[in-house]
Amino acid sequence: MTEERRPIDPETIACEICMKEIPVSEAKSDEASDYVVHYCSLDCYAKWKEQNEKKD
């Protein structure tokens, strides 16, 4: 009897802005001293950066 092989789903993480699930291996991150924030694209990173600049 042969075992059926199934692909293993990669570990995912949610984009900080749009909450889209992306593979951890492809997530871009912005690191600070106490946390790591992940983005699915440069567009989402730009939106996050703009929001934080408005807060200041």
Buried (B, 14 or more C-beta within 10 A) or exposed (E): EEEEEEEEEEEBBEBBBEEEEBEEEEBBBBEEEEEEBBBBBEEBBEBBEEEEEEEE
